[in-house]
Amino acid sequence: MTPKAVYWDMDGTLIDSEPLHDEALVSAMKSVGISPPPDLHERVLGIAAWPVYEMMRDEFGLKLPFDDWIRRKYDHYLKHAPALKPREGAMEIFRDLQRMGVVQAVVSNSDRLVVDANLRAVGLVEPGFRSVSRNDVAEGKPHPEPFLRAAWLTGIDPADTVVMEDSNTGSRAGLAAGMRTIFWPERPMKGPEGALTANTAEDVRRLLGML
């Protein structure tokens, strides 16, 4: 059955922005003489800026204060953000759900300035559109607070919503919020127990009751 609301993770789920995040992070690391590990993408996927900073500080010896560090990453990211595109198949699903009257929102572990830049890049600056950034909550994903805030903002019971995620971190947050959670990774991988796994856009449509 089609849900009353769908809450989309942004980076990697709705928007193909993970490569730019990786590129910006690598640029910031190299600017302070840190060599990126080969598994960097897997280690930071779905993780908010502060825990990534803590990893850089504790494991790689980063000496910069957080504000100086994140400025280096965001200077690179925001410069290139206008060229971002939606994930293949995602915006078509979004617009079809919109036409069906399904309430939608973006729920991200990224900071507000990144969320707004990404939404502008793909044309999702619309009256009444709701989004939740890491700056809008006390606890980020995998805590359920970001998705529960989206439910409060949209006035939809969590039991009547679906969460769309590409990371285990975000999927755990959706499940903890009591929401049906579709795990749609960028490449096949095992999701958390309880999540519904989609490998293609057609799988997503089927799990959303659109087919």
N, C-alpha and C positions, 0 to 999 in steps of 0.2 A: 504494500500500500504506500502511496506517495506521502511523505511526511508533510507536516504543516510548516516546518522550517528546516533549512539546511545551513549549517555553519561551516564555512570553508576556512581551513588553514590557507595561508597566503603563499609563502615561499615554497616552491616545488609542487604545490597542489593545484592552486588556481593560476599562479604565475610562474613562469620558467626563470626564476631568479636565483636558484641555488648556485649555478655557476658563477654569477656575479658576486654573490656573498663569498664564495671560496676565493675568487680572484682578489677581492678587496681585503680579505683576511691575510692572504699570502703577501699582498703588497705591504700591509702594515707590519707583518712579521719580518719581512726582508728589510724594511726601513730601519729596524732596530737590531739587525744582525741575527735573527732567528731563522733557522732552516726549517721549513714546513715538513712534518712527518708524512710518509706516504699514505697513511690512513686518516689524514686530517678531515676529509669530508665526512667520513663515517663517525668520527669523534664529535663533530660539532653539529651534525644534522638535527634540526629541531630545537637546538639549545639556545637560550637567550644570551645577550651580550655579556652580562656580568659573570655567569658561570664560565663562559669561554675565556674572559679576562683572567679569572682565577686559575684556570688551567695554564694559561700563558705565564702567569706569575709564578705558580707553584712548581710547574714541570719544566718550563723553559727559561726561567730566570728573568722574566720581564721586569724592568725596574720602573717603567713609566707609571704615573698615576692613571686611574681609569679614564678620566676625561681626556687626557692627552692621547692615550691609546685609541679610544674609540673615535676621536676626531680623525686620526690617520686612516682608520678603516672607512669611515663615512665620507670623508673627502673623496676617496676613490669611488665608493659605491654610488653616491648621489650624482657624481659627474656622468656616470654611464646609465643610471636608472631610466632616463627617458626612452632609451632604446629597447627596454624590456618588452617581451611578448607574453601572451597567455600560454599556459601549458597546452599542448596539442589536445584538442577535444574538450578541454575544461570550460572555456567560455561558451561554447555551443550548448553544453549542458546547463550552465548558469542561465543563459538567455531563455532556453526552453522552460526551465523551472520558473523563471520570472513570468513568462507568458501564461503559465499554469496557475499563477497566483501564489506560489510558494514563497514564504518569507525567507530572505537570505541575509547573511552577514559574514564578514571576514573576522576571524579570530586568530591573532598572530602573536608569536613570542618575540617579534621584532619591535623596535622602538617606534614611536609615533611618526617621526619624520621619515622613516623608511616605509612604513605602511602607507602614508599619504603619497610618497613619491611613486610607489608601485601602483597604487590605485589610479593615480593620474596617468601613468604610462599606458594602462590598458583601458582607460575610459570609464572607470567606475567611480567617477565623482558625480553622484546623482543625489537629488533632494531626498532626504529621509533614509539614505543608505547608512547602515550601522556597521561600525568596525570597532574591534577591541585590540589595543596594542599592549605591549608589556608594561608601558607606563600607566595604563589605566587600572591596573590590579596590584594587589599586594603580593600575590604569589603567581608566578608564571607556570606554564605547562612543565611538568606533568601534573601539577595541581589542577583540580577541576575548576578553580575560580574563573579563569578566562571564559570558559564555555557557559558557566552559570551566569556570568555577567551578561553574556549575549542573550541568554534566555530571559533575563530580567529586562534588558533593553527592548527586546522584541515582544515581550509579553506572551511567550509560548512556553507551555509546559515542557520540561526537558524530555519527558517520555514521548512527546510528539515530534521530536527533532532527530535529525541525522547530522553527524559530524563527518566531514571529509578531511582526511589526513594522509600525509605521505611519510610520516616518521613514527617510530615507536613512542617517542616522547609525547607527541601530540595525541596519538591514539589512546594512550593510557589516560590522558587528561579527559578525553571524551567519554571513555568508559567510566571513569571515576565520577563524572557528572551525571551518570545514569542515562546517557544518550546512546542511541544506536550509532555505531562507529564504523565507517568504511575506511579501510586501510588501502590506499592506492599509491604504492611506492613507485619511485621513478624507475626502478628495476626490480625484478622479482626478489622478494625476501620474506622471511617469516615475520608476521605481525604478532602483536600481543594476544594472549588468549581472550576470546570474547569479541574480538574485532572481526568484521566481514572483509575478506580480502578481495580486491579487484585488481586485475592485471591489465585491463584495457578500459577505454572509455565506454565501450559497449557493456562491459561488466558493471561499471558504475551505473549506467542507465537501468540495467536489469535490477540491481540492488535497490535503486531508488523507486522502483515500480513504474518506470517510464516506458518500458517495452511491453 
